[in-house]
Amino acid sequence: MSVEFVIRTADLRQAIGQLKANRGKYSESDFVDILVSESVAIFRAVGTESEAPVNGKIPGPVRVPLSTLGQISEAVTTFKAKELLFHCEPGAIKVGTWSVKNDDIKVGTIPDRRLNLPIDISVLDTLALAKILTRREINEEGMRARVDEALKTRQFAVADALAALQTLEITERQLQSLVDAHVTGAAERLRKFLRVA
């Protein structure tokens, strides 16, 4: 199984630049879904979508770590060609004569749903998202690293708050209950906004 298309070098670099913009620390953990048709490739990551005209030789979907696309972007700066043959197979992408391997490159599977989330989704909304989606859905949305970090942030925030509130005899259970209620409220708002059942 493979996906193959021809894309202008400038269009590929522009799409990757848009995907990497304002991503910060998540540029290493976010994924990009590339949906290739006969005439267009749609690049989607959390909070960003970009389109580029292509000649789709073998249409289909590809999931690529954003960091791998960054490597590709750096490599194509050395190419003289105006157009590039972009060939994707499970675990590998070949662009012109240059190639990169990564086990996280997936071909032929596309998530059931792609939520319209902001690139800078808050910790609270990330925790709420984890409450309304299954573990599999979180992975499909490319949100695993963000959810794991939000859970750690919650843990540290509760520990800091508990230390500050000890003099008022606030227990960890009371504090966790307050945080749970706040996350549940955010989950209900997010569920309505995203129209998730």
Beta strands, then each sheet from edge to edge (+ up, - down):
strand 1: 3-8
strand 2: 31-36
strand 3: 40-45
strand 4: 48-58
strand 5: 60-65
strand 6: 83-89
strand 7: 92-95
strand 8: 98-101
strand 9: 106-107
sheet 1: 8+ 7- 6+ 1- 4+ 3- 2+ 5- 9+
end
